[in-house]
Amino acid sequence: MKLTLEALQVLDAIEQHGSFAAAAEALFKVPSALTYTVQKLEQGLAWPSTTAAATARG
């Protein structure tokens, strides 16, 4: 997946709101849509996101 404006907005929202659920609410999306976007970025960039790891721990 290419790094798109939408993907950057998703990453920014996760960082600002501290969780996938809160970020999804702010972006008017379901949490699974954000998870999908982050996973596609990780696969496309061959880079594990620290955002996903940090929010998974709570």
Buried (B, 14 or more C-beta within 10 A) or exposed (E): BEEEEEBEBBBBBBEEBEBBBBBBBBBEBEBEBBBBBBEBBBEEEEEEBEBBEEBEEE
